Amino acid sequence: MTMQTDSFHGYTGIFSINRTSMLERIMDAWRDMRASSRRLIDENPNEGRLVFLILLSDLVFFLSWSIKTVVAPMSSASAFIPAEIGVFLVGALMIRTPFMYLFSMVVYGIAKLFGGQGTWYETRVCVFWAALVSAPFSFIAALVTVSMYGLEDYIPVLKEEWVSLPPYWLGLIPFVWLISEGITESHKFKLSSPVFMVMTVLSLAGLFGVYYLKATGLFDLGI
């Protein structure tokens, strides 16, 4: 094992620079996202490699949401799922990559407002890497909904919205946390908790905004 120490923040990230497979690097990121992000930034990946990371996360996104909304949708969630869900998922898959570019630019601008020292490129690296690193959690959440779907007839409480809907969004929590860790490192913030709180507020605002637009009939895209 090789120990790498970040002299800017006084923390120590432990991971092996010899672990080069994608799975090993993702597992390293779960252990220490800041060290993993710094390692990737220092490698100076080109844009093609960054796009490859996002495309991989896009694939997991498509599979997980297909499971949750098409293969095994919870009965109480069915009312929120539009009949054209297949078209919606394909559309979401197509626009997700450019959306992540836009999202990383917004994150970069917010980080700069709070004194961040990173570049948009470094922000992009961390956002794209976090999207891939957090993707397995979204897939796990999809498997949870499959299990709940199969048990609905035996455990009636699983049909309640307050029980069935949260798993649809469980993948968002590690996504926000891992992005916060990456942004903390790339912009040389001392603590990741304030970044996580800001990112959480923005994520909740986005979710409430989507539900509000759906309730008003202006943005009927389902869950």
C-alpha positions as YAML, in Angstrom:
chain: A
units: angstrom
residues:
- id: 1
  name: MET
  ca: [0.00, 0.00, 0.00]
- id: 2
  name: THR
  ca: [1.13, 3.54, -0.72]
- id: 3
  name: MET
  ca: [0.28, 6.42, 1.57]
- id: 4
  name: GLN
  ca: [-0.41, 9.80, 0.07]
- id: 5
  name: THR
  ca: [-0.69, 12.89, 2.27]
- id: 6
  name: ASP
  ca: [-2.33, 16.14, 1.21]
- id: 7
  name: SER
  ca: [-0.27, 18.93, 2.74]
- id: 8
  name: PHE
  ca: [-2.94, 21.51, 1.97]
- id: 9
  name: HIS
  ca: [-5.57, 19.95, 4.20]
- id: 10
  name: GLY
  ca: [-3.58, 17.89, 6.65]
- id: 11
  name: TYR
  ca: [-5.47, 14.69, 5.96]
- id: 12
  name: THR
  ca: [-4.05, 11.38, 4.89]
- id: 13
  name: GLY
  ca: [-5.56, 9.35, 2.09]
- id: 14
  name: ILE
  ca: [-4.49, 5.70, 1.91]
- id: 15
  name: PHE
  ca: [-4.81, 3.78, -1.33]
- id: 16
  name: SER
  ca: [-2.60, 1.85, -3.68]
- id: 17
  name: ILE
  ca: [-1.38, 3.58, -6.83]
- id: 18
  name: ASN
  ca: [-0.91, 0.08, -8.28]
- id: 19
  name: ARG
  ca: [-4.65, -0.62, -8.12]
- id: 20
  name: THR
  ca: [-5.59, 0.37, -11.65]
- id: 21
  name: SER
  ca: [-8.75, -1.60, -12.49]
- id: 22
  name: MET
  ca: [-11.98, 0.40, -12.53]
- id: 23
  name: LEU
  ca: [-13.57, -1.71, -9.79]
- id: 24
  name: GLU
  ca: [-10.56, -1.34, -7.50]
- id: 25
  name: ARG
  ca: [-10.45, 2.40, -8.04]
- id: 26
  name: ILE
  ca: [-14.15, 2.74, -7.29]
- id: 27
  name: MET
  ca: [-13.67, 0.79, -4.06]
- id: 28
  name: ASP
  ca: [-10.74, 3.04, -3.17]
- id: 29
  name: ALA
  ca: [-12.99, 6.05, -3.74]
- id: 30
  name: TRP
  ca: [-15.55, 4.65, -1.30]
- id: 31
  name: ARG
  ca: [-12.78, 4.47, 1.29]
- id: 32
  name: ASP
  ca: [-11.33, 7.93, 0.62]
- id: 33
  name: MET
  ca: [-13.02, 10.01, -2.06]
- id: 34
  name: ARG
  ca: [-10.74, 13.00, -1.53]
- id: 35
  name: ALA
  ca: [-7.56, 11.01, -2.09]
- id: 36
  name: SER
  ca: [-9.14, 9.24, -5.05]
- id: 37
  name: SER
  ca: [-10.22, 12.55, -6.58]
- id: 38
  name: ARG
  ca: [-6.76, 14.04, -6.13]
- id: 39
  name: ARG
  ca: [-5.20, 10.99, -7.77]
- id: 40
  name: LEU
  ca: [-7.48, 11.34, -10.79]
- id: 41
  name: ILE
  ca: [-6.89, 15.10, -11.07]
- id: 42
  name: ASP
  ca: [-3.13, 14.56, -10.94]
- id: 43
  name: GLU
  ca: [-3.42, 12.06, -13.79]
- id: 44
  name: ASN
  ca: [-4.81, 14.91, -15.93]
- id: 45
  name: PRO
  ca: [-7.33, 12.76, -17.85]
- id: 46
  name: ASN
  ca: [-8.33, 14.03, -21.28]
- id: 47
  name: GLU
  ca: [-11.91, 14.90, -22.17]
- id: 48
  name: GLY
  ca: [-12.46, 11.56, -23.86]
- id: 49
  name: ARG
  ca: [-11.71, 9.73, -20.63]
- id: 50
  name: LEU
  ca: [-14.05, 12.01, -18.69]
- id: 51
  name: VAL
  ca: [-16.83, 11.39, -21.18]
- id: 52
  name: PHE
  ca: [-16.19, 7.65, -20.83]
- id: 53
  name: LEU
  ca: [-16.71, 7.93, -17.05]
- id: 54
  name: ILE
  ca: [-20.00, 9.74, -17.54]
- id: 55
  name: LEU
  ca: [-21.19, 7.29, -20.18]
- id: 56
  name: LEU
  ca: [-20.57, 4.41, -17.78]
- id: 57
  name: SER
  ca: [-22.60, 6.17, -15.09]
- id: 58
  name: ASP
  ca: [-25.29, 6.90, -17.71]
- id: 59
  name: LEU
  ca: [-25.56, 3.18, -18.40]
- id: 60
  name: VAL
  ca: [-26.03, 2.33, -14.71]
- id: 61
  name: PHE
  ca: [-28.53, 5.20, -14.41]
- id: 62
  name: PHE
  ca: [-30.57, 3.79, -17.29]
- id: 63
  name: LEU
  ca: [-30.49, 0.24, -15.93]
- id: 64
  name: SER
  ca: [-31.40, 1.23, -12.37]
- id: 65
  name: TRP
  ca: [-34.31, 3.47, -13.37]
- id: 66
  name: SER
  ca: [-35.55, 0.90, -15.89]
- id: 67
  name: ILE
  ca: [-35.73, -1.62, -13.06]
- id: 68
  name: LYS
  ca: [-37.46, 0.81, -10.71]
- id: 69
  name: THR
  ca: [-40.03, 2.09, -13.18]
- id: 70
  name: VAL
  ca: [-40.52, -0.61, -15.82]
- id: 71
  name: VAL
  ca: [-39.42, -4.02, -14.53]
- id: 72
  name: ALA
  ca: [-40.63, -3.80, -10.92]
- id: 73
  name: PRO
  ca: [-42.42, -0.53, -10.14]
- id: 74
  name: MET
  ca: [-43.91, -0.29, -6.65]
- id: 75
  name: SER
  ca: [-47.71, -0.18, -6.79]
- id: 76
  name: SER
  ca: [-47.96, 3.07, -4.83]
- id: 77
  name: ALA
  ca: [-45.38, 4.66, -7.14]
- id: 78
  name: SER
  ca: [-47.16, 3.60, -10.31]
- id: 79
  name: ALA
  ca: [-49.42, 6.65, -10.14]
- id: 80
  name: PHE
  ca: [-46.33, 8.85, -10.46]
- id: 81
  name: ILE
  ca: [-44.90, 6.97, -13.42]
- id: 82
  name: PRO
  ca: [-46.08, 8.21, -16.83]
- id: 83
  name: ALA
  ca: [-47.21, 5.78, -19.49]
- id: 84
  name: GLU
  ca: [-44.41, 7.05, -21.74]
- id: 85
  name: ILE
  ca: [-41.74, 6.10, -19.19]
- id: 86
  name: GLY
  ca: [-39.70, 4.22, -21.79]
- id: 87
  name: VAL
  ca: [-39.45, 7.31, -23.99]
- id: 88
  name: PHE
  ca: [-38.63, 9.41, -20.95]
- id: 89
  name: LEU
  ca: [-35.79, 7.11, -19.90]
- id: 90
  name: VAL
  ca: [-34.27, 7.10, -23.37]
- id: 91
  name: GLY
  ca: [-34.55, 10.90, -23.47]
- id: 92
  name: ALA
  ca: [-33.00, 11.20, -20.01]
- id: 93
  name: LEU
  ca: [-30.13, 8.96, -21.08]
- id: 94
  name: MET
  ca: [-29.46, 11.16, -24.11]
- id: 95
  name: ILE
  ca: [-29.46, 14.46, -22.22]
- id: 96
  name: ARG
  ca: [-27.78, 13.26, -19.03]
- id: 97
  name: THR
  ca: [-24.22, 13.73, -20.34]
- id: 98
  name: PRO
  ca: [-24.66, 17.37, -21.45]
- id: 99
  name: PHE
  ca: [-26.63, 17.99, -18.26]
- id: 100
  name: MET
  ca: [-23.65, 16.80, -16.19]
- id: 101
  name: TYR
  ca: [-21.47, 19.34, -17.99]
- id: 102
  name: LEU
  ca: [-23.96, 22.05, -17.10]
- id: 103
  name: PHE
  ca: [-24.24, 20.77, -13.55]
- id: 104
  name: SER
  ca: [-20.45, 20.79, -13.09]
- id: 105
  name: MET
  ca: [-20.35, 24.38, -14.32]
- id: 106
  name: VAL
  ca: [-23.00, 25.39, -11.76]
- id: 107
  name: VAL
  ca: [-21.09, 23.59, -9.00]
- id: 108
  name: TYR
  ca: [-17.90, 25.32, -10.11]
- id: 109
  name: GLY
  ca: [-19.58, 28.73, -9.96]
- id: 110
  name: ILE
  ca: [-20.99, 28.08, -6.48]
- id: 111
  name: ALA
  ca: [-17.62, 26.82, -5.22]
- id: 112
  name: LYS
  ca: [-15.98, 29.99, -6.52]
- id: 113
  name: LEU
  ca: [-18.52, 32.12, -4.66]
- id: 114
  name: PHE
  ca: [-17.36, 30.47, -1.44]
- id: 115
  name: GLY
  ca: [-13.68, 30.97, -2.18]
- id: 116
  name: GLY
  ca: [-12.89, 27.75, -4.04]
- id: 117
  name: GLN
  ca: [-9.50, 27.55, -5.72]
- id: 118
  name: GLY
  ca: [-10.15, 24.82, -8.26]
- id: 119
  name: THR
  ca: [-10.72, 25.12, -12.00]
- id: 120
  name: TRP
  ca: [-13.77, 24.07, -13.99]
- id: 121
  name: TYR
  ca: [-11.70, 21.19, -15.36]
- id: 122
  name: GLU
  ca: [-10.91, 19.94, -11.83]
- id: 123
  name: THR
  ca: [-14.55, 20.39, -10.86]
- id: 124
  name: ARG
  ca: [-15.61, 18.43, -13.92]
- id: 125
  name: VAL
  ca: [-13.22, 15.60, -13.06]
- id: 126
  name: CYS
  ca: [-14.64, 15.31, -9.54]
- id: 127
  name: VAL
  ca: [-18.30, 15.55, -10.59]
- id: 128
  name: PHE
  ca: [-17.92, 12.97, -13.36]
- id: 129
  name: TRP
  ca: [-15.92, 10.64, -11.11]
- id: 130
  name: ALA
  ca: [-18.48, 10.98, -8.30]
- id: 131
  name: ALA
  ca: [-21.28, 10.20, -10.75]
- id: 132
  name: LEU
  ca: [-19.61, 6.89, -11.61]
- id: 133
  name: VAL
  ca: [-18.48, 6.05, -8.07]
- id: 134
  name: SER
  ca: [-22.00, 6.60, -6.71]
- id: 135
  name: ALA
  ca: [-23.72, 4.71, -9.56]
- id: 136
  name: PRO
  ca: [-23.57, 1.29, -7.82]
- id: 137
  name: PHE
  ca: [-25.61, 2.71, -4.93]
- id: 138
  name: SER
  ca: [-28.34, 3.67, -7.38]
- id: 139
  name: PHE
  ca: [-28.32, 0.13, -8.73]
- id: 140
  name: ILE
  ca: [-28.50, -1.27, -5.18]
- id: 141
  name: ALA
  ca: [-31.51, 0.98, -4.54]
- id: 142
  name: ALA
  ca: [-33.12, -0.51, -7.66]
- id: 143
  name: LEU
  ca: [-32.57, -4.01, -6.30]
- id: 144
  name: VAL
  ca: [-34.20, -2.89, -3.03]
- id: 145
  name: THR
  ca: [-37.30, -1.80, -4.95]
- id: 146
  name: VAL
  ca: [-37.38, -5.19, -6.69]
- id: 147
  name: SER
  ca: [-37.34, -6.92, -3.29]
- id: 148
  name: MET
  ca: [-40.05, -4.62, -1.96]
- id: 149
  name: TYR
  ca: [-42.12, -5.17, -5.10]
- id: 150
  name: GLY
  ca: [-41.97, -8.93, -4.58]
- id: 151
  name: LEU
  ca: [-43.04, -8.63, -0.94]
- id: 152
  name: GLU
  ca: [-45.94, -6.21, -1.41]
- id: 153
  name: ASP
  ca: [-48.58, -8.94, -1.22]
- id: 154
  name: TYR
  ca: [-47.11, -10.25, 2.03]
- id: 155
  name: ILE
  ca: [-46.21, -6.95, 3.73]
- id: 156
  name: PRO
  ca: [-49.05, -4.46, 3.01]
- id: 157
  name: VAL
  ca: [-47.16, -1.50, 4.50]
- id: 158
  name: LEU
  ca: [-44.79, -1.66, 1.50]
- id: 159
  name: LYS
  ca: [-47.65, -0.32, -0.62]
- id: 160
  name: GLU
  ca: [-47.66, 2.95, 1.31]
- id: 161
  name: GLU
  ca: [-46.06, 5.90, -0.50]
- id: 162
  name: TRP
  ca: [-43.94, 6.93, 2.49]
- id: 163
  name: VAL
  ca: [-42.33, 3.48, 2.43]
- id: 164
  name: SER
  ca: [-42.10, 2.78, -1.31]
- id: 165
  name: LEU
  ca: [-40.98, 6.15, -2.68]
- id: 166
  name: PRO
  ca: [-37.73, 6.78, -0.67]
- id: 167
  name: PRO
  ca: [-35.81, 3.89, -2.30]
- id: 168
  name: TYR
  ca: [-36.29, 5.60, -5.66]
- id: 169
  name: TRP
  ca: [-34.05, 8.43, -4.44]
- id: 170
  name: LEU
  ca: [-31.62, 6.61, -2.13]
- id: 171
  name: GLY
  ca: [-28.89, 6.78, -4.76]
- id: 172
  name: LEU
  ca: [-28.95, 10.57, -4.54]
- id: 173
  name: ILE
  ca: [-27.47, 10.57, -1.01]
- id: 174
  name: PRO
  ca: [-24.09, 8.95, -1.83]
- id: 175
  name: PHE
  ca: [-23.98, 10.96, -5.07]
- id: 176
  name: VAL
  ca: [-24.24, 14.25, -3.16]
- id: 177
  name: TRP
  ca: [-21.79, 13.11, -0.48]
- id: 178
  name: LEU
  ca: [-19.15, 11.88, -2.94]
- id: 179
  name: ILE
  ca: [-19.43, 15.04, -5.04]
- id: 180
  name: SER
  ca: [-19.02, 17.10, -1.86]
- id: 181
  name: GLU
  ca: [-15.84, 15.20, -0.99]
- id: 182
  name: GLY
  ca: [-14.46, 15.68, -4.49]
- id: 183
  name: ILE
  ca: [-15.31, 19.38, -4.59]
- id: 184
  name: THR
  ca: [-13.75, 19.86, -1.15]
- id: 185
  name: GLU
  ca: [-10.52, 18.40, -2.48]
- id: 186
  name: SER
  ca: [-10.47, 20.09, -5.88]
- id: 187
  name: HIS
  ca: [-11.24, 23.53, -4.46]
- id: 188
  name: LYS
  ca: [-9.01, 23.11, -1.39]
- id: 189
  name: PHE
  ca: [-11.72, 23.61, 1.21]
- id: 190
  name: LYS
  ca: [-10.77, 22.49, 4.71]
- id: 191
  name: LEU
  ca: [-13.96, 20.63, 5.59]
- id: 192
  name: SER
  ca: [-16.36, 18.65, 3.43]
- id: 193
  name: SER
  ca: [-19.39, 18.92, 5.76]
- id: 194
  name: PRO
  ca: [-20.26, 22.55, 4.81]
- id: 195
  name: VAL
  ca: [-19.98, 21.60, 1.12]
- id: 196
  name: PHE
  ca: [-22.24, 18.61, 1.73]
- id: 197
  name: MET
  ca: [-24.85, 20.80, 3.45]
- id: 198
  name: VAL
  ca: [-24.88, 23.28, 0.56]
- id: 199
  name: MET
  ca: [-25.14, 20.46, -1.98]
- id: 200
  name: THR
  ca: [-27.95, 18.83, 0.02]
- id: 201
  name: VAL
  ca: [-29.95, 22.07, 0.11]
- id: 202
  name: LEU
  ca: [-29.52, 22.51, -3.64]
- id: 203
  name: SER
  ca: [-30.53, 18.89, -4.30]
- id: 204
  name: LEU
  ca: [-33.64, 19.17, -2.14]
- id: 205
  name: ALA
  ca: [-34.56, 22.43, -3.82]
- id: 206
  name: GLY
  ca: [-34.24, 20.71, -7.19]
- id: 207
  name: LEU
  ca: [-36.42, 17.78, -6.12]
- id: 208
  name: PHE
  ca: [-39.11, 20.02, -4.66]
- id: 209
  name: GLY
  ca: [-38.98, 22.12, -7.81]
- id: 210
  name: VAL
  ca: [-39.62, 19.06, -10.00]
- id: 211
  name: TYR
  ca: [-42.53, 17.92, -7.85]
- id: 212
  name: TYR
  ca: [-43.97, 21.44, -7.81]
- id: 213
  name: LEU
  ca: [-43.82, 21.72, -11.58]
- id: 214
  name: LYS
  ca: [-45.42, 18.29, -11.89]
- id: 215
  name: ALA
  ca: [-48.20, 19.26, -9.46]
- id: 216
  name: THR
  ca: [-48.94, 22.37, -11.52]
- id: 217
  name: GLY
  ca: [-48.94, 20.34, -14.73]
- id: 218
  name: LEU
  ca: [-46.01, 22.28, -16.20]
- id: 219
  name: PHE
  ca: [-43.50, 19.46, -16.02]
- id: 220
  name: ASP
  ca: [-45.19, 16.07, -16.14]
- id: 221
  name: LEU
  ca: [-42.19, 13.72, -16.24]
- id: 222
  name: GLY
  ca: [-43.17, 11.28, -13.54]
- id: 223
  name: ILE
  ca: [-41.04, 10.49, -10.52]
...
